[in-house]
Amino acid sequence: MRGGQFLHWIRFHLGLDPAATQTTAAEREAIAAHARGRRCVVEIGVFEGVTSLVLRGAMDPAGTLHCVDPFFVGVFGFSYGFSISQREIAKSRNGSVRFLHQFSHEAADGWKMPVDMIFFDGDHTDAGVRRDWADWSPHIVPGGIAAFHDSVAPGETSGPPALVREIIATDDRFELACQVDSLSILRRT
């Protein structure tokens, strides 16, 4: 999508293209339902801000959405994704937003705040998602939510599907709240 990114960015800012997402409408509804009233929300992997907007719109009005993404710079020296996500997320004025232009492991280093909800949609490699889980799961409060995108797949698929199956089977801190399309939502007991 290299040259297409620039054209998409122009079309988005002209109102001709919507922000892109890989989530389904049903997944976004489930995310919104579990984000309601949450005060400290973290999203790992922002892309163009569609799910960020959902999280911001549903969270507590006094809450903060922490958007963690390295927002890679494009051909013309700026990040198309960051530009689009900023504008997309600004469609809601609920709560506040903090952009962390970092990889998730960098943002987790020194993180001190308890997390009410976290949406994992960043590094989908087995090593990457396991590192994210190890870095962030200790911060999830009792009753808090951990949502994983692209985590429902048949067979012995690695990455998010394997990790979610493992958490459900072996980690008594978390229980499966629901699965919708490729989204798994876990609740800390």
C-alpha positions in Angstrom: 0.0 0.0 0.0 3.1 2.3 -0.2 1.9 4.8 -2.8 -1.6 3.9 -1.9 -1.0 5.1 1.7 -0.4 8.7 0.5 -3.5 8.6 -1.7 -5.6 7.1 1.1 -4.3 9.8 3.4 -5.4 12.5 1.0 -8.8 10.8 0.4 -9.3 10.4 4.1 -8.6 14.1 4.8 -11.0 15.0 1.9 -13.7 12.9 3.5 -13.7 10.4 0.6 -12.2 7.4 2.4 -13.0 6.2 5.9 -10.3 5.3 8.4 -9.2 1.7 7.8 -9.8 -1.1 10.3 -9.4 -4.9 10.4 -12.1 -5.3 13.1 -15.7 -6.2 12.3 -18.7 -4.2 13.5 -19.5 -7.0 16.0 -16.0 -6.9 17.4 -16.2 -3.1 17.8 -19.6 -3.5 19.6 -18.0 -6.0 22.0 -15.0 -3.7 22.6 -17.4 -0.8 23.4 -19.5 -2.9 25.8 -16.4 -4.0 27.8 -14.9 -0.5 27.7 -17.9 1.3 29.3 -17.0 3.1 32.4 -13.3 2.2 32.3 -10.9 4.9 33.4 -7.4 3.7 32.3 -7.6 2.1 28.9 -4.6 1.0 26.8 -4.6 0.1 23.2 -1.5 -1.6 21.7 -1.5 -1.1 18.0 -3.6 1.9 16.9 -3.4 1.6 13.1 -5.8 4.3 11.9 -7.7 4.9 15.2 -11.0 3.2 14.5 -11.0 1.0 17.6 -9.4 3.9 19.5 -12.4 6.0 18.7 -14.7 3.1 20.0 -12.7 2.9 23.2 -12.7 6.6 23.8 -16.4 6.9 23.2 -17.3 4.2 25.6 -14.8 4.8 28.5 -15.5 6.9 31.6 -15.6 10.6 30.8 -12.8 11.1 33.3 -10.8 8.3 31.8 -7.6 8.3 29.7 -7.0 6.3 26.6 -3.3 5.5 26.1 -2.6 4.8 22.4 0.6 2.8 22.0 2.0 2.6 18.5 5.4 3.4 17.0 3.5 5.2 14.1 6.1 4.5 11.5 7.1 7.4 9.3 6.2 7.2 5.6 7.8 8.3 2.3 7.2 12.0 2.8 8.7 12.1 6.4 5.6 11.8 8.5 3.3 9.1 9.7 0.1 8.7 7.7 -1.3 6.4 10.4 -0.7 8.9 13.1 -2.3 11.7 11.1 -5.4 9.7 10.3 -5.7 8.3 13.8 -5.4 11.7 15.5 -8.3 13.0 13.4 -10.4 9.8 13.8 -10.0 9.7 17.6 -10.8 13.4 17.8 -14.3 12.6 16.6 -15.1 11.9 20.3 -14.3 14.4 23.0 -14.9 11.9 25.8 -12.1 11.6 28.3 -8.5 12.3 27.3 -6.1 10.7 24.9 -2.3 10.1 25.4 -0.3 9.0 22.3 2.8 6.9 23.1 4.9 6.8 20.0 6.7 3.7 21.1 6.7 -0.1 20.8 4.6 -1.7 23.5 7.6 -3.1 25.4 9.0 0.5 25.5 5.8 1.9 26.9 5.5 -0.9 29.4 9.0 -0.2 30.8 8.4 1.8 34.0 4.5 1.7 33.6 3.0 2.3 37.0 -0.7 2.9 36.5 -3.3 0.2 37.1 -5.1 -0.7 33.8 -8.9 -1.2 33.6 -8.9 -2.4 30.0 -6.2 -3.2 27.5 -6.7 -4.1 23.8 -3.9 -6.1 22.3 -3.7 -5.6 18.5 0.0 -4.9 17.9 2.7 -7.5 17.3 0.9 -10.7 16.3 4.0 -12.9 16.3 4.1 -15.6 19.0 7.1 -13.9 20.7 5.7 -10.4 20.4 2.2 -11.1 21.8 3.7 -13.2 24.6 6.1 -10.3 25.5 3.1 -7.9 25.5 1.2 -10.2 27.8 4.2 -10.6 30.2 4.7 -6.8 30.2 1.2 -5.7 30.6 -0.9 -8.4 32.3 0.4 -7.6 35.8 -1.1 -4.1 35.5 -4.7 -5.3 34.8 -6.9 -4.7 37.9 -9.3 -7.3 39.3 -12.4 -7.0 37.1 -10.3 -5.5 34.4 -10.4 -6.6 30.7 -7.8 -7.9 28.3 -9.0 -8.0 24.7 -7.1 -9.8 22.0 -7.7 -9.2 18.3 -7.0 -12.0 15.7 -7.1 -14.5 18.6 -9.6 -17.0 17.3 -8.3 -19.5 14.7 -8.6 -23.2 14.2 -5.8 -25.7 14.9 -2.4 -25.0 16.5 -2.1 -21.5 15.2 0.6 -19.6 17.1 0.5 -15.9 18.2 -2.7 -14.5 19.7 -4.8 -17.7 19.3 -2.2 -19.9 21.0 -1.7 -17.4 23.8 -5.4 -16.9 24.5 -5.9 -20.7 24.6 -3.0 -21.0 27.0 -4.3 -18.2 29.3 -7.8 -19.8 29.4 -6.4 -23.2 30.2 -3.6 -22.3 32.7 -4.0 -18.8 34.1 -6.6 -18.7 36.9 -6.3 -14.9 37.1 -8.3 -14.6 33.9 -11.6 -16.1 32.6 -13.1 -15.9 29.1 -15.8 -13.3 29.0 -16.7 -13.7 25.3 -15.4 -14.4 21.8 -16.8 -12.5 18.8 -15.4 -13.2 15.3 -11.6 -13.1 15.8 -11.8 -11.2 19.2 -11.3 -12.8 22.6 -12.2 -10.8 25.7 -10.8 -12.0 29.1 -11.7 -10.7 32.5 -9.4 -10.7 35.5 -11.0 -12.5 38.3 
